[in-house]
Amino acid sequence: MNPKDQYLIKDIPETIQTKHTTIRRYRNGDGVPIYALAERKNNREHLKGIADDVAGLKSVEEAEVKARKHRAEWAKR
C-alpha cells in the first residue's frame, strides 16, 4: 500500500467542534453566510489581500458556486 493511502481508510469526523470554532467541509447553502460575511460592516476592505476570492464576491449565487467548487475540491482529496 502506498503510505499516503493509509489516510484514506482512517475515519475522520464530518465536523470538529470546539467552544469557539467549527471545522467542516462546505455544504450546499453555504453561499448565503459566506456572502453575508463579505457584506457585513467593512469586511470587504479587511478581506482584501487575505481572502480576495471572498472580498470580490458580487452575489449570493457567486458565493454559492464558489462554496460548491470548494466542496468538490475537498472530495477529490
C-alpha positions in Angstrom: 0.0 0.0 0.0 1.2 3.5 -0.8 2.0 5.3 2.5 -0.3 8.1 1.6 -3.3 5.7 1.1 -3.3 5.0 4.8 -5.1 8.3 5.4 -7.9 7.3 3.0 -9.0 4.5 5.3 -9.0 6.5 8.5 -12.3 7.6 9.9 -12.3 11.3 10.2 -15.3 13.1 11.8 -17.5 15.1 9.5 -17.4 18.0 11.9 -14.8 19.0 14.5 -16.2 21.5 17.0 -14.7 23.4 19.9 -16.2 26.1 22.1 -15.4 28.8 19.5 -14.7 27.0 16.3 -16.4 24.6 13.9 -14.4 22.9 11.2 -16.3 21.1 8.4 -16.3 20.9 4.7 -18.5 23.2 2.7 -22.2 22.3 2.3 -24.9 23.3 -0.2 -26.3 26.6 1.0 -23.0 27.9 2.4 -23.0 30.7 -0.2 -25.5 32.7 1.9 -23.4 33.1 5.0 -20.2 33.5 3.0 -21.7 36.4 1.1 -23.2 37.8 4.3 -19.7 37.8 5.9 -18.3 39.7 2.9 -21.1 42.3 3.1 -21.0 42.8 6.9 -19.7 46.2 8.0 -16.4 47.0 6.2 -15.3 43.3 5.8 -14.5 43.6 2.1 -11.7 46.0 2.8 -10.4 43.8 5.7 -10.5 40.7 3.5 -8.5 42.2 0.6 -5.1 40.6 0.4 -6.2 37.8 2.9 -9.2 36.4 1.2 -9.5 38.1 -2.2 -11.9 35.5 -3.5 -14.4 36.3 -0.8 -13.8 40.1 -0.9 -14.6 40.1 -4.6 -17.9 38.2 -4.5 -20.7 40.1 -6.3 -23.7 38.0 -5.4 -25.0 35.2 -3.2 -25.1 33.0 -6.3 -21.4 33.6 -7.0 -20.7 32.7 -3.4 -22.7 29.5 -3.6 -20.9 28.4 -6.8 -17.5 29.1 -5.0 -18.6 27.0 -2.0 -19.8 24.1 -4.2 -16.5 24.2 -6.1 -14.6 24.1 -2.8 -16.7 21.1 -1.7 -15.9 19.3 -5.0 -12.2 20.0 -4.5 -12.3 18.6 -0.9 -13.9 15.4 -2.2 -11.1 14.9 -4.7 -8.5 14.7 -1.9 
